[in-house]
Amino acid sequence: HESRSIRLRGIGVSPRLAFTLDGLLAVRESESGSAVEVDVEVLPSGTVAGLGQRRIGEQVRRLVADFIGT
């Protein structure tokens, strides 16, 4: 079946937190409908990263979920 995808890559910078982002959003179509597969890696760095990498990961997952409307 047909699939469509988009790759996202970016760098974020602020005084306390920087990050790189590499992700793939893919729409997979089937006879029963469509699904969006999300595979995103966010690598934080900077002073805040050392204090809260787990919390940042949770927030990133929430933001991605909000972005794709789940």
Secondary structure, DSSP 8 states (H G I E B T S, - for coil): --EEEEEEEEEEE-SS-EEEEEEEEEEEEETTEEEEEEEEEEEEESHHHHHHHHHHHHHHHHHHHHHHT-
